[in-house]
């Protein structure tokens, strides 16, 4: 077979990373060799992202760079930006093949079709009509000592700043047995931690018959060999007394939850079309802290959303002070063409966004320092994942990043360490 060496460039989220790995495994089964981009591949696949205008620009820049450095390679653009911007990509001379998100699963067939016809090919179907989860089978994206498992795709929320429902389509859940089979296979490979990921994992099962996320987690908790199950970003509306109670009975569930907030002001949340209030969010936090000891909560916040007044920002600031997240990922609002927010009145000046962002970053750092100090002298179980210089680095169940010089430590294993004596907590 000619043109056998394939390289991947992956932009964006863990779901994209998972799907790149899935495409790579499918191509390997067809006889292709997966190589690094600097090894002069015959085929270069850029798995694109479209979460912001900057993501679009990075996707285009990467496509051009890949072609410039690999002039004889077939260049394939796939993924979210390819899904929503097929017309724009068709105008790029650097691209030979454009595939949408639905087409990723058949990438080997499309590459073969292109090679047979030797003509540019653009295959992007209407993802809003996609009803079934595109299953890569027992593919595994392994990140250090943990593996990410994609359990669902799509989103029905239509937040006013986001294009994801247009890039990923409506919610589609993976069949439970397929997930169980993949995690079982992962356990056989000696991987001890799995991360449950997807575009909107809280919606898992809404398109299945009476089977929801907590049912799946209870099944995964039974699999021998897996020691930790970590959840990706959760919509706060899923956290009820029943959910938290059932979840807390699963000994493998990690006591770290990333709760998607975006703003601590109800007026701003309403303009964002988020489907909860700050009061409901606080109730969710109280429930998790009731059921999980040493629970660690992280979140995402957008500052400078259109119409965010000084008063609204102060409401957000005070709300965040009251919650005391361990870590807040702060994003300055950036226009995303094609969204409702991009054409809203009262867009916020960049200097104001910068000042607000700085205040929240300072609050986040303060919270993290205070949280970390509580653990000085305590013994914590850490899964060490990699060597970084003279340190071994890993995470606790509640996702505190720990480093240690202990010579007895090796990666991909659990150790009890004493904070402040033979281990240190790193900032994340």
Secondary structure, DSSP 8 states (H G I E B T S, - for coil): --S-EEEEEE-S-HHHHHHHHHHHHHHHHTT-EEE-GGG--SEEEEEE--SSHHHHHHHHHHHHHHHHH-TTSEEEEEEHHHHH-HHHHHT-TT-SEEE-TGGGGGHHHHHHHHHHHTS-EEE---GGG--S-----S--EEETTEEEEEEEE------TT--HHHHH-S-EE--HHHHHHHHHHHHHTT--EEEEEESSGGGTTTTSSS--HHHHHHHHTT-TT--EEEE--EEGGG--HHHHHHHHT-TTB-SEEEEEEE-S-HHHHHHHT-S--HHHHHHHHHHHHHHSTT-EEEEEEEES-TT--HHHHHHHHHHHHHH--SEEEEEE----TTSSGGG-SS---HHHHHHHHHHHHHHHHHHHHHHHHTTTT-EEEEEEEEEETTEEEEE-TT--EEEE--TT--SSEEEEEEBTTTBEEE--
